[in-house]
Amino acid sequence: MEKTENMEKKIRVGLLGIGGRARHFADLVRQYPKTELAAVCDISKEAMARSVEEKKLHDIPQYTDYLTMLNEENLDIVFVCTPIEYHCEHTIMALEKGVHVLGEVPVAANIEQARQMVQAVKKSKAKYFFGENMCFAKHILIVKQMAHLGMLGELHYAEGEYLHDLKKLAEFTPWRFDTLFGTNGVTYGTHSLGPILSWFDWDRVKKVMCTGSKSRFSYADGRPFTMESTVVMMCKTEKERLIKIKNDLSSPRPSINQYVLSGTKGAFESRRGIPDSKDYIWIQDIVGSTEERPRSFHDNSDTWLPLSIFESRYLPQMYKEWVWYAKTYGGHEGADAFMFISVINSIINETDPYIDIHRGLDMSLPGMMSTISIQNNSEWVDVPDSRMW
């Protein structure tokens, strides 16, 4: 009887930073049958009031003090959607209360904070989930399934580009000026690196080098951004794979989140964000030449196939069942919804997080180390393994 009651009990979710990023999870929580939105919190009353009105959250308890929300609301999980420099503090506060955490990207602002978070996770009975939503994007999941089945052969190279002019957004979220533009290196690389590592079956980056194109944009007072206009980080993994990550957070242009994957028997090129652009995949065993089927000038060995034709077969079943929910309530083309479902299922089924603190740091630590590389004439720098802490 007790087990049945626990299964029927809804997961109580708290949203920290409701005035900003956290508001995008409000509908996901309220419309999912296994969760309830228990409380929201933001240090800014004005920002919280705007989000409450936008999302119609008038009946939800509202807090300006995070600790008070943790103490009063009997939460199962809190979504930490605060500026990067506060991820560590806010995560540890929840874990010490036995409350699960979904943490926004990157894991922490620096290595010392990352170490503190690893120790807090080890001590707590609660779970930490790293919120890299792009690992749950539909095209990423399809390619992952095909890659893990060996359809692209042995994977050896990948690229990820995150090109997003954040200057205007930073005017409303000043922490971006300090944390992102105020640091040189790949300061926001997990959206690019995360999906690639999932394709590589979590082959850890062991060293990085980083270089840039000089800073060509400035603060309002004329000081140039510390972050150079285009920054590229090269990564070498433990299995000798090569990854290129590119960040451009200041050049005025439409945003792009683009990927390339190369294997010994296939390749993937994602859409580039321009009109009518699509995701394409090439698989030698389907359209390419082989020793048994030599290439001729007129064959179709150069034919790229739309990734969409593989969706029905290779998109995981759990996500197929919730496509309607993701399209209706999930941001980032449904990736937020699929990530949310994964987190809630892990809590209910008492399984390990898909992206735990260490996988989150596998995505975050290379960027932290890139700042050291670019300061030292683009030298190769070793990336620590958080599992050894």
Long-range contacts (C-beta under 8 A, 24 or more apart in sequence): 7-348, 10-34, 10-35, 10-36, 11-35, 11-36, 11-76, 11-77, 11-344, 11-347, 11-348, 12-36, 12-38, 12-73, 12-74, 12-75, 12-76, 12-77, 13-37, 13-38, 13-75, 13-76, 13-77, 13-78, 13-79, 14-38, 14-39, 14-40, 14-41, 14-69, 14-70, 14-73, 14-75, 14-77, 14-78, 14-79, 14-99, 15-39, 15-40, 15-41, 15-78, 15-79, 15-81, 16-41, 16-42, 16-66, 16-69, 16-78, 16-79, 16-80, 16-81, 16-82, 16-90, 17-41, 17-42, 17-79, 17-80, 17-81, 17-82, 17-104, 18-42, 18-47, 18-48, 18-51, 18-52, 18-57, 18-62, 18-81, 19-44, 19-46, 19-47, 19-48, 19-50, 19-51, 20-47, 20-81, 20-173, 21-81, 21-104, 22-51, 22-79, 22-81, 23-51, 23-54, 23-55, 24-331, 24-336, 25-79, 25-81, 25-336, 25-340, 26-51, 26-55, 26-57, 27-55, 27-329, 28-329, 28-330, 28-336, 28-337, 28-340, 29-340, 31-325, 31-328, 31-329, 32-325, 32-340, 32-341, 32-344, 34-344, 34-348, 35-344, 38-73, 38-74, 38-75, 39-63, 39-69, 39-72, 39-73, 39-75, 41-65, 41-66, 41-69, 66-90, 66-93, 67-93, 70-94, 70-97, 70-99, 71-97, 75-99, 76-100, 76-347, 77-101, 77-102, 77-343, 77-347, 78-102, 79-104, 79-131, 80-104, 83-173, 83-175, 83-179, 84-108, 84-109, 84-175, 84-179, 85-109, 85-175, 85-179, 87-113, 87-117, 88-113, 88-114, 88-116, 88-117, 91-117, 91-120, 91-128, 92-116, 92-117, 92-120, 94-126, 95-120, 95-121, 95-123, 95-124, 95-126, 95-128, 96-120, 96-124, 97-126, 98-124, 98-125, 98-126, 99-126, 100-126, 100-127, 100-128, 100-129, 100-347, 101-126, 101-127, 101-128, 101-129, 102-129, 102-131, 102-343, 103-128, 103-129, 103-130, 103-131, 103-360, 104-131, 105-130, 105-131, 105-132, 105-188, 105-190, 105-191, 105-360, 105-363, 105-364, 106-188, 106-189, 106-190, 106-360, 106-363, 106-364, 106-367, 106-368, 107-357, 107-360, 107-361, 107-363, 107-364, 108-364, 109-179, 110-368, 111-365, 111-368, 111-384, 114-361, 114-364, 114-365, 114-368, 114-386, 115-386, 115-389, 117-357, 118-357, 118-358, 118-361, 118-386, 118-389, 119-389, 121-356, 121-357, 127-346, 127-347, 127-352, 127-353, 127-356, 128-353, 128-356, 128-357, 128-360, 129-343, 129-346, 129-353, 129-354, 129-355, 129-356, 130-353, 130-355, 130-356, 130-357, 130-359, 130-360, 130-363, 131-339, 131-355, 132-190, 132-191, 132-194, 132-339, 132-355, 132-360, 132-363, 133-331, 133-332, 133-335, 133-336, 133-339, 134-190, 134-191, 134-192, 134-194, 134-195, 134-257, 134-332, 134-335, 135-194, 135-195, 135-198, 135-335, 135-339, 135-354, 135-355, 136-335, 136-336, 136-338, 136-339, 136-342, 137-195, 137-332, 137-333, 137-334, 137-335, 137-338, 138-311, 138-315, 138-319, 138-333, 138-334, 138-335, 138-338, 139-270, 139-279, 139-307, 140-195, 140-198, 140-199, 140-259, 140-335, 141-315, 141-316, 141-319, 141-338, 142-307, 142-310, 142-311, 142-314, 142-315, 143-199, 143-261, 143-268, 143-281, 143-307, 144-195, 144-198, 144-199, 145-314, 145-315, 145-316, 146-281, 146-283, 146-310, 146-314, 147-199, 147-261, 147-263, 148-201, 150-265, 151-265, 151-266, 151-283, 151-285, 152-261, 152-263, 152-264, 152-265, 152-266, 152-267, 152-268, 152-283, 153-263, 153-264, 153-265, 153-266, 153-284, 154-263, 154-264, 154-265, 155-199, 155-200, 155-241, 155-261, 155-262, 155-263, 156-241, 156-242, 156-262, 156-263, 156-264, 157-241, 157-242, 157-243, 157-260, 157-261, 157-262, 158-196, 158-199, 158-200, 158-241, 158-242, 158-243, 158-244, 158-259, 158-260, 158-261, 158-262, 159-243, 159-244, 159-245, 159-246, 159-258, 159-259, 159-260, 160-189, 160-191, 160-192, 160-193, 160-195, 160-196, 160-243, 160-244, 160-245, 160-246, 160-258, 160-259, 160-260, 161-192, 161-245, 161-246, 161-248, 161-256, 161-257, 161-258, 161-259, 162-188, 162-189, 162-191, 162-192, 162-245, 162-246, 162-247, 162-248, 162-249, 162-256, 162-257, 163-246, 163-247, 163-248, 163-251, 163-253, 163-255, 163-256, 163-257, 163-258, 164-248, 164-249, 164-255, 164-256, 164-257, 165-249, 165-250, 165-251, 165-252, 165-253, 165-255, 166-249, 166-250, 167-217, 167-250, 167-252, 177-219, 180-227, 180-249, 181-219, 181-225, 181-226, 181-227, 181-249, 181-250, 182-225, 182-226, 182-227, 183-226, 183-227, 183-371, 184-212, 184-226, 184-227, 184-228, 184-231, 184-371, 184-374, 184-375, 185-210, 185-227, 185-231, 185-233, 185-367, 185-368, 185-370, 185-371, 185-372, 185-373, 185-374, 186-210, 186-231, 186-232, 186-233, 186-245, 186-247, 186-366, 186-367, 186-370, 187-227, 187-247, 187-249, 187-367, 187-371, 188-247, 188-249, 188-367, 189-233, 189-245, 189-247, 189-363, 189-366, 189-367, 189-370, 190-360, 190-363, 190-364, 190-367, 191-257, 192-245, 192-246, 192-247, 192-257, 192-259, 193-235, 193-243, 193-245, 193-363, 193-366, 193-367, 194-355, 194-363, 195-259, 196-243, 196-259, 196-261, 197-359, 197-362, 197-363, 199-261, 200-237, 200-239, 200-241, 202-359, 202-362, 203-237, 203-238, 203-239, 203-241, 204-237, 204-238, 204-362, 204-383, 204-385, 205-235, 205-236, 205-237, 205-243, 205-362, 205-365, 205-366, 205-383, 206-236, 206-237, 206-238, 206-382, 206-383, 207-235, 207-236, 207-380, 207-381, 207-382, 207-383, 208-233, 208-234, 208-235, 208-236, 208-366, 208-369, 208-370, 208-373, 208-380, 208-381, 208-383, 209-233, 209-234, 209-370, 209-373, 209-378, 209-379, 209-380, 209-381, 210-234, 210-370, 210-371, 210-373, 210-374, 210-378, 211-374, 211-378, 212-374, 216-250, 216-251, 217-250, 217-251, 225-250, 228-374, 231-370, 231-374, 233-366, 233-367, 233-370, 233-373, 235-366, 236-380, 245-366, 268-307, 269-304, 278-306, 278-307, 278-308, 279-306, 279-307, 279-308, 280-304, 280-305, 280-306, 280-307, 281-305, 281-307, 281-310, 318-345, 357-386, 358-386, 358-387, 361-386, 362-386
